[in-house]
């Protein structure tokens, strides 16, 4: 990954005040995800599949996406948020890019998006 891209990731962590305390809090959740992660992932994709705006994005790819989701979630709770984690995330994010534009995932019954992923 280009150094300038990783530098932007590090700036984002600084902006969000993401440090050792936050990393430790996420890491403490790893045993919970190890126990319940499969069900969480299943439910996540079930909800996406029921949403008109997202169902077409995952159609025909749910099993592969579930596998990727499981890997990403285990890394999320690993406690290491350096280059390795960034590399994994940057390989997952393109799924959320929709026709080269940022993609807003709508929250049913709300005018607020739950995610906005820049496309560059």
N, C-alpha and C positions, 0 to 999 in steps of 0.2 A: 504494500500500500504506500502511496506517496506520503512523504513526511508532512506536507502541508495539510493533507486530509486528516492524518492522525492528530496534528496540532489543533485543528478545528474541534475534533472530538474532545481533546483535553480542555480546550477553552469552554466547551459546553459543560463539562463536568465541573469546572471552576464556577461558571455562571450559576449552576444549580446547587452549588455548595455540596457537591458529592465528594465525600472524603472517606477516611477510614471508618468513622462511625456508621455511615450509611452502608458501606461495604460489609461491615460486620453484621448489621441488621439483616441485610439480604442473605448473607451466608447462614445466618441462624435459621432461615426458612427452608434450607435444603432438605433436612430430614422429612419435613412435612410434604414437600414436593415429591420426594422419593416414594413416599407412601401413597399419595393421592394424585400424583401428576398425570397418570393415565386418564383418570376420570375428569380432571380439570381440562386436559387437552381435548378429550372427546366432547365435553360440554361446550368448549370454546368453538369448535368447528360445527357443532350442531346449531348453535346460535347464529354463526355466520351463514350457514346453509339455509336458515329460515328467513334471513333478511334479504329482501329483494335487491338491495344495492350491493350486497357482497356475495350472494349465492353464485352468480355467474363467474366471479373471480376465482372461486375455488372448485368449481364443477370439474369432475374428472381427475382431480389432483389431491383429494382429501387425505388419502393414505400417506402419500409422500409428504404433504404439508404437516401432517401429524408427527411424522418422524422428525422433520426439521424442527418443529415446535418443541418436541421433547428434548432434543439436543440443546436448543437455544435456552430453554428454561433451566436445564441442569447447569449450563454455563452461567446463567444469570445469578444462580445461587452459589457459585464457586468461590466468590470472594476476590477473584482476580479480574480487574477491569482495565487492564493495560492493552497492549497491542494484540494479544491473542483474542481477547473478547471483542475488541473492535473489528478484527478481521472476520470473526464469525458473524457479527451483526451486519457488517457491510455486505456479506454474501447473502443474508436473509432479506435485507431491506428492499432489494429490487422487486420482490414479489408485491410489495405494497405500492409500487409506482404504477400508475395507471396511464398508459399512453403518453409517457414522458412528462406528465404534469403531477403536481402534488395530488395525493388522493386523500380525501376527507372521508372517514368512516362515520356515517351518521349514527346517532343514538336515537332509536325509535322513541317517539313522543317528546323529543327535545329538539331545539334549534341549535344545540351545541354539538360540535364534533367531538369524538373521543380520540381522534388521532389525526395529525396532519404531518405527513412525511414529505420533506422537500425532495424533489426529483433530481437535484444536483448537489 
